[in-house]
Amino acid sequence: LIPGSMGTRSYVVVGKGEPESLCSSPHGAGRAYSRSAARRTFTRAQLREAMQGIEYRDTDAFLDEIPAAYKDIDQVMADAADLVEVRHVLRQVVNVKGD
């Protein structure tokens, strides 16, 4: 499973066994902003807009998890095309995290 963010797709994959990558693959989208930089950069309104159509707990506690704080998972997957075969794409419906 290669996860995106709390508001983007995740991918179920099978590895292609590429020896040059040590038979590895991405472990997720990866952060584009640190948690503290995301809190300084993004607003609660932006979080609400990014999470439209996804059930989540609307609190300041998740501002550092805004999807824009992460790299574009679709680009990550395109870059990993030689490493993995996508079997399923999962769409985010609900996000459950404690705060």
Secondary structure, DSSP 8 states (H G I E B T S, - for coil): -B---TTS-EEEEEE---GGGTT----S--BSS-HHHHHHH--HHHHHHHTTTSB---SGGGGGG-GGGB--HHHHHHHTTTTEEEEEEE---B-----
